Amino acid sequence: MTEEFKLYHYDPSAGAAIAFATVFGLTTAIHLWQLGRSRAWYFIPFVIGGSFEAFGYLARYVSAEESPDWTTKPYIAQSLMLLLAPAFFAASIYMILGRIIRLLNGASCSLIRPSWLTKIFVTGDVLSFLMQSGGGGIIATAKDKTKVDLGNNIIVAGLFVQIIFFGFFIVVSLVFHRRTLATPLHAVGDSSIRWTRYMMVLYIASTLVMIRSIYRVAEYVQGSDGFLQSKEAFIYVFDTMLMFICCLFFNWFHPSGILSGYEKPLEDPDLEMLNRDQYTGYTGHGRYNNVY
């Protein structure tokens, strides 16, 4: 690397790095135990994301111990792992919504069919992941500032893809939530399901990831010499703490609490409409029978 590019514009805190490596490791270990107990395999990406966070801060600790003569390997490891971890969190969050929709037989209330919902958003997540990792790879092998700027630009583009898909996901979630509340017969027979609580969990987790992604966009737009990369506190406030809260939140409100034991096959929209007519007593001839 040329002298124009500096790995850190501060001395990384070894104490903060090892502390968060430890707590991310603990919350991820709990997630792994919850995963095995509930067999909620759709949450595997979340566990991978937590592992990325833990190993990312461990690599950051190694960098901190090297100050001020940093080497590129631990810097690249911590940079890429901390950058990419939320993409894995997002993948599991997307899949939770799809399962809630199936659980409530709520396909007709969703802007996107459940069979397509996860595919669309996870595809966007993978695209964002590839762009961010590609940009990080360019920075890792950069020999001059031009290559560093190119890597930054690709990372920013990847983060924008993540924000666009995540923003659309929030819209889809809100529309489904509003429509389902207005059509409570979608959940007839499953009144004990606490789906609204888990919708709130999704909103909170989505907001945390969104704020973090916006911060990262601002950070990379400013570049390596920008204000946000000049202070270590920013990454801990707008990235580390937000993602740690997200991990703890899903430890406490693990989706297996609503989804385990309630898995339902996705019904055909026509069958779902027929079921809803049966509940309302609609005969198809402009009359309603008394079904109670």
C-alpha positions, 0 to 999 in steps of 0.5 A: 500500500502507498503512504497515501492510504492509512489502515487506521486514523486512530489507535484501535482500542484493544479492550473494546475489541476483545470485549465485543469479541467476547459478547458477540461470541456468547450471544452467538453460542446461545443462538447456536444452542437455540438453533439446535434445540428448535431446529429453526434452520432458517436462522443459520445465516443469523448464526453465521453473521454473529460468528462474523461479528465475533471473529471480526472483533477478534481480528480487530483486537489483533490489530490493536495489539500491533499499534502503530505498526499494523499489518494488513491481514488482521485489518482486512479480516476485521474490515470485511467481517464487520462489513458483511455480518449484517447481510447474514442477519438480514437474510434470516429476518427476511425468512421470518416474515415469509414464515409468519405469512404462511403461518397466518395463511395471509398470502392475499395480504402480502404485496409479494407471494410468500413463495417469492418473498424470501427468494426476492429479498435473499437474492438482493441480500446476496447481490449486496454481499457480493458487491461489498465483499468484491469492493473489500477485496479490491481494497485489500489488494490495492496498491494505490489510492485509485484502487482504494477509491474504486473499492469504496465505491463498489462497497457503497453501491452494495450498501445502497442495494442493501438499503433499497431491498431492506427499505422495500422489505419494511414496506412489505411488512407494514402493508401485510401487518395493516391488511392482516389486522384489518382482516382478522379472519386470516388467523381464525383458529390460531388466535393464540399465535403472538404474531403481532409481537414478532412483527414488532421484533422484525420492525425493531431489528430492521430499523437497527440494520437500516441505521447501521447501513446508512452509517456505513454508506456515509462512512464509505462516501466520505472515504478513508480520510473522512470524519467518520473514519477518524474517530473509533467511537463512531463504529462502536455507536452506529455499528457495534452496539446496534448489531449487538442489540439485534443479536440480543433481541433475537436471543430473547424473542427467538422466532422459534417461540412463534414458528416452531410447532406452527409450520403450515404449508402455503395455501393456494390463494384460491383455496385461501379465498374459499376458506375465508368465504367459509368463515364468513358464510358467503355462498357466492350468490350474494347471500351469507349463511349463518355458519355459527 
